[in-house]
Amino acid sequence: MRRHLLGLVTLASFGLAAIVSWSPLAHYPMVRDVGLRVGLVLGAFWLAWPDLHRLPRWVWYVLPIVLVVLLYARVYLIFLIPLFAVATFLYILYRRIRRKGSER
């Protein structure tokens, strides 16, 4: 039910963008852009909805922190990308070692 509601809000956002584009409201391109961007983001969530319940619990705590870092540290992002890559590699390595230990 929630996924259907999300799909309807997505379609409404795209509809808003279309109405503003081809009507006397065309003088407000910012409204069109907001409708389009919100529709695209919600559309991505709509597509990913069945897989969201499979995410680990820690992702829901880390995701807001990463978004804040992306917003406020854009200049330093070039230096943070290798750090994220190393952290991801170490996590994958840790998971493989942990799985091998539990098979015994």
Secondary structure, 3 states (H helix, E strand, C coil): CHHHHHHHHHHHHHHHHHHHHCCHHHHCHHHHHHHHHHHHHHHHHHHHHHHHCCCCCCHHHHHHHHHHHHHHCCCCHHHHHHHHHHHHHHHHHHHHHHHHHHHC
